[in-house]
Amino acid sequence: MRFAPLLLALLCVSFTTLRAAERKPNVLFILADDLGQMDVGAFNPKTFYETPNIDSLARRGMKFPQGYAACSVCSPTRASILTGKYPPRLGITDFIGGTRAGQLRPAPNQNHLALQEVTLAETLRDAGYATFFAGKWHLGGGEFYPGAQGFPKELDSGEGRKVNAQFWYPASELPVPDHKDDPKTTERIVNEAVKFIDGHKDRPFFAFLPFLAPHTPIGARAELVEKYKKKSASAPPDAWGRERANKVRLVQNNPVYAAMLEQLDTAIGRVLAALGKNGLTEKTIVVFMSDNGGLSTSEGHPTSNLPLRAGKGWPYEGGVREPLIVVAPGVTKPGTTCDSPVISADFFPTLLQLVGLPLQSERHLDGVSFLPLLKGETMSRGRPLFWHYPHYSNQGGPPNGAIRDGDWKLIEWYEEGSLELYDLGQDASEKNNLAVQQPDKVKELHAKLVAWRKEVGALMPVPNPGFVPDAKPAAKASAAGRKVQDL
């Protein structure tokens, strides 16, 4: 019997080890707002900005230079992440609240994510995960707030759950940082996230951190702004191009934007450090990306996306190609790069597989798991990616749709029906419209785009009888574009 205590101790150790092995990994999803791929050092070593913590994350996992948002503006991309569906299926094809019209009347746009949608957060919650949310929602206020879609119900907009509130935070005793030092609530978000991680080291969690930065209006702590003012003295001077009627920034040199981005990067570093402090680094899947491209054609033009064309609000690569990084311990090899295209609707099924849950194809209808890519394998076959933006963006982009199939990308401008064709394998900057030279490819891709719109129930803009052209109308699409009727 003298061996009984030893046997009991060994059994306890074995049981604890078994439970630890059975524990599902945590998921930390970090979403920046309006951050361009070329703003991040891991994707652009020549960037004016400093992003050491994001760059370090890329060295720990896999980066996707051809990672895409499902839309060139925020709300539709956010909806696609949480549902695994393309935005037209959800009726959210513009930022919620967008109503701009022009030659066409924009398609109707829902003002919330429907409650019948079963989100990634709800799915993980129902599998035993604790969930966390702090930051920018922009998928509906009032009863359509994050607490109705799988996140804790004890969330507050700071405005008494205002009907159209965009921003939500945990009810907390933590002091709210001074606005002049934290104009984008970056510190507020990370303070709450660190507190949550500290309190959930023994239970799997899904933490969603949709930061507000670096969306306009830009601002940051004074000492950081001063740092980049000094740095900008040796940066290239302002230079401008044009995108239709809008000028587009061609250089990165904005000290306030740089300071705001450093503040965001430092906050991300604090969250990652909290994982390390609690022994969770190797137990946590981390996803980092942005909801759309960097803002370069309006509203202060704070950044440049070169060599990618245009930016937020446009269907060109600068508007939809994102700084996507995935760290999946035991799955992703550190410091690797995957050049296969993936899109934000793919996160839902990919994360389910990463945490050991079954796929739920009736929910994530459009998302495709890219787990094989994370393992360093190839996917069985490529598939087209689609975009539908039947609206006028605040950044100058007219209503449009697009398809990428392999290296080919077709853009359709809904006002005049013109089409542009690019070979991204040879022309990632989308400088050479090949529509005239490749009529068969144009016809093939346009037929696929039209068929996809029908499949997902995409609503189209309609003629605007009250439209009065400006004295100096925006330049039409390239004369090389070809008009093709919907098939």
N, C-alpha and C positions, 0 to 999 in steps of 0.2 A: 504493500500500500504506500510505501515511501515514494514510489514513482508516480503516484496519482497527481500530485501538484505539478510535476514536470509535464506529464501527459496533458493535463488540463491547459497548461500554458502553451504547449505546442498546438493544441487544437484551436485555442483562441487566436494564436498568430496565423494559423492556416486560414481560419475563417475571415480574419481581417484582411489577409492578402487576397482571398477570393473575392470579397466584397469590393476591394479596391480595383481588382482586375475587371469586375463587372460594371463598375461605374462608367456611365457614359461621359464623353468629353463635353466640356463647356463650349459655348459658342459666343464669341465677342464680335459683333458686327459694327464697324466704325464707318460712318457715312459722312463725307465732307459735302459741302454745299457750294456748287459752282467752282470746284477746283479742277483746273485743267491738267491733263496728263503731263504737259510740258512744264508745269509748275514744280514738279517733284524731281528731286535729284536722281532718284533711282531710275527714272525714265528719261531724264535729260540732264546729263552731267554739266551742261553749260548754263543751267538755269540761274537766274539772278537770286533766287530765293534759297533759303537754308532749311532743309527738312531732314535733319539727321536721324530722328526717331522713326520716321516713315521709311527712310532709306535702310535703316537697320532691320526693320520688319521685312523688307524685301530680301535682305541677305539671309534671313532665317527661313524663308519659304520660297514661293513661286510667284513671279510677276507675269502679268498678261498684257503685253503691249497692244494686243488687239481685243481688249476687254471693252464691251460696249454697254452704255445705258440704253434702255428701251425707248427713250425720248430725249430730245434736246432741251427740255425744261423739266422742272422738279417733280411735281405731283405724279405724273404718269410713271416715271421711273420708280418712285417710292412704292406705288401700288404694285408694280411688276415684281419687285423684290419680295414683298409680303405675300403675294398670291401665286407666283409662278405663271402668270398669264400676261399676254400682250395687252397694253393699255386699251385698245379699242374694244376688247371683250368686256372691259369694266366700265366703259363709257367715260373714262377719264383720259382725255387726250391732250389737255392743256393744264397749266397750273390752275388749281382751283381758285376761281375768282376771275380768270381771264375772260374778257369779253370784246377784245379789240376786233373791229371789222374793217373792211376795205372794199376792193372790187367785188369780193365775195362776202357773204355772211358766213361766219364760222359755223362749224358743226356744233350741235348741243354738247355741253360738257357737264358731267355730274359734279355736284358740290360736295360729294363725300364718297368714301369707299363703302359699298353696300355691306350691311351687317350679315347677309347670308354668305358672304365670302369667308371661307375658313382659311385663316392666315397661317403663315409659318409660325408665328408666336403662339397661336391657339394650338397648333399641332404639337409643338414642343411642350407647351404647358400641360396638355393632356397626357403627355408621355412622362410626366413627373418633373419637368424642368421648372425652376423658378425663373420668372421673366422680369426684365427691367427695361424702362424707357425713360429717357430724358433728352429733350431737345425739340427739333423741328418735326412736326407731324405732317401738316398740310394735306391731310386726307379727310378733313371734316372736323367740325367742332360739335359742341353740345353732346348729344347722345352718340355721335359718331367718333368720339375721342378714342385714344389708344386703349383705354380701359375696356372698351367694347370689342376689341380685336385681339385679346389674348395677353395684354399687359396688365399690370396691377390697376385696380380701380381707384386706388388712392392717389390719383394724379390731379394736378391743378394747373390751369392755364395762367394763374396769376391774375386772371381777370374774371374770377367767379364763373369759370367754365363758359366763357363767352361763346355765343353760337358759332361764330366763324373762327375760333381760336386756332392758330397754327402751331403754337409752342406749348409743351406740356412738361412738367417736372414732378418728381415725387414730393408729396407733402413731407416736409422735413424741418427739423430744428436747426439745421446748418444755416449759418448766416449767409445772406445773399451778397456776393461780392459787389463792390462799388462799380456802377455802370461805366464810369470814366476809365476804369482799369479793365473792365470786362464787358465791352459793348456788345459782344455776341454771345454772352452767357457761357463762354467756353469753360471758364473756371467753375461756374456753377454746375455744369454738366459733369465735369470730371470729379468734382468733390463728391457728388452724389454717387457716381459710378464706383469710386474707390470705397466709399462706405458700403455699398452693396456687395462688392467683391469680398471685402473683409468679413462680411456677415454670412457669406455663402460658400466658404471654402470647402464645406463638407457636403454640398448638394450640387448637382449639375444645374447650370443656369444658362439662359439665353439673354445676353445684355445687348440691347440695340442703342447705339449712341449716334443719332443723327445730328451732328453739330450744325450750327448756323453759319460758321465761318467756312470760306471767306466771301460769302454773299455780301453784296452792298446793302446799306452804306458801310464803307470800310472804316475801321478804327482799331486802335490797339494802345497799349501802354506807351506813355510818352518816351520812356527811355529806349524802347525798342524802335520806335519811329525814328528817333535821333540816330540810332545805330545805322539804320538803312539810308538815312539822308546822307550820311558820310560815305557809305558804300556807293550810293547812286552817283556820286560826283565822278566816279571813274567808269560808270556804265555808259553804254551807247545812248545818245540823245533820242528824244521821241522821233519816231518815224511812222508813217501812216500809209495804208493802202485803202482800197475801196471794195466793199461787198454790196453790189447794187447801189442803193442810195446812201448806205452807211459807210463811214470811214471805219477802218479796222486797224487796231494797234499792231505794230510789227516788232516791237522790242519790249523786253521786261526791264523796268527800272523804277517801278512805283514803290517808294519807301513805306507808305502806310499799308499797302497790300502785303508787302514783304513782312512787316512787323506783325500783322494779323495772322499771317500764315505761320510765322515762328511761334506765336502764342498757341496756335492750334497744334503744331507739332510737339511742343513742350507738353501740352495737355495729354496728347496721345502717349507720350513717353511716361507720364505719371500713371496712366491706366495700365500700361504694360508692366511698369515697376510693381504695381499692386498685385498683379498676377504672380510675379516672381516672389514677392514678400510672403505670399500665402502658399507658395509651393505649387502654383497652378499653371506655370508656363507650359509644361509638357502635357498638361491635361486640357488645354484650351485651344480650340480652333479660332483663328483670327482672320477676319475678312476686312479688307480696307478698300474703299473705292469712293467715287464721287457720283452725284446724281445726274450731272450733265457736264458739258465742257466749260472751260473758262470763259469769263465775260470779256469779250474783246471788241464788240461792235457798237456798244451803246453804254448808257448809264455810268459814264466816267471812264469806260474802256480801261479797267485797271490792269489787265494782263494781256499777254500775247500767247497764242497757241502754236506759233510756227515751229516746225515746218508744216503742221496740220492747218488746214484751211478753216477760216471763220472761227466760230465759237458758239457759246450758248445761244439757243434759239434758231440754229441753222442745222440742216441735215448733213453738212459736210463733216469730215472727220474731227475737226476741232470742236464740234458741237456734241458729238456722241461717243467719242473714244475716250476712255477713262483710265486713271491710274489704279488699276486693279491688282491687288496683292492677296494671296491666300497662304496662310501658314496652318498646316494640318500636321501636328507632330506624329511621327511614325508613318506618315503618308507622303508628304511633300519633301523633296530633297532640298536642303538649304542652298540658296543662291542660284536657283534654276529659273529659266525663262521658258514660257510656252507661247508659241506664235499662232496657235489655233484661235479663231474667233469664238468668243462666248458672249452672252448677253445677260442682263440683270434678271430676267425671268428664270435663268438657270440655277439661281442660288437655292431656291426652295428644294428641288429634288436632290441637288448635290449635297446640301447640308443634311438632309434626311439620311442619305447613304453614309455620310461621314460619321454620324452619331449612331449608326446601326439600326435605324428605323426603316420600315418598308416604304417603298415609293407609293404615292397616292395619286395616280395619274388623273383621277377624276377631279382633283383639286388643281394641281400644277399642270394645266392642260398644255401649255406651250413650252415650259421649261424642260430642258434636257440635262440630266446629270453629267457633269464633266469630271466625275471621279477618276475615270481612266487617265485623263490628262494630268490630274494631280499626282497620280502614281508614276508619271513619266511614260505612260503608254499612249498609243494612238487611238482615236475614236474610229469606229467601224466605217463611218462615212460622214462627210460634211453635210450641212443642211443650210438653206438660205436663212438669213436674218432679215427682219422687216421693221420698218418704221412708218408711222402714220401721224401726221401733224396737220389736221385740217383747220388751222388757225393762223392768225397773224401774231408773231412773237413780238414781245416788247423790244427785242434786239434787232428787228428789221427783217427777219425771215418771213416770207409769204407762205401760204398753205402749201404743203408738199407731202410726198411719200417717198420711200426709198426701199431698195432691196440690195443686200449683198449676197452674192452667190459665188463661192470660191473667192478669187481675187477681183471679180467683176462687181461693180456697184453702179446701180441705176438710180437716178433721182428724177422724180416727176414733179413739175410745178403745176399746181392745180389751176392757177389763174388762166394761163394761156395753153396749158397742156403740153408744154415743151419738155423734152427729156434730155438728160445729160448722162453720159456713160464714161466711167473711169476704170482703169486697170490699176487697182491699188497695189498690186505686186510690183509694178514699175513706177507708179505715180501716186504715192501716199498723200502728196500735197494737192491732188485733184486739180492739176493745172491744165491737163490735156483732155478735152472733151472729145471722145471717140465715137459719138453717136452717128455721125455721117459715115465714118469709115467702117462701122460695124453694125449695119442695119439688121442683120439676122439676130445678133446678140441682143440688140435693143428690143426687138419684137419678142424674143424668148423671155427675157427678164420682165418686160412689162406685162406679159400674159401671166407670169407667176405672181406678180405684185397685185394685179387685178383679182386673180383667183383667191389670193390670201385675204384681200379686203372683204370679199364675199364670205369667206369661211368664218372670219372673226366678227362679222356684222359691223364693219367699220362705217361710221357715218361720214358723209361728205359735205363740204361747204356748198352753198348754193349762190346763184347770182344775187347781187345786192342792188335792187332797183333804185335805192337812194344814194348810190355811190356817185360822188362828184370828184373827178380826177383832180389831183393837185396840179398847180401851174407847172411844176417841174416833176413829172411823174418819175417813179423809180425806174431805173433801167430794167428792161426785160431780160429774161435769161439769154444766155449766149445764142447768137444767131445760128450757131451750129446745132442747136437743139432741134430735135425733130418732133413734130406733133403726131401723136398716135391716139386713136380713139380707144376707149375701154373696150375690151373684147368680151 
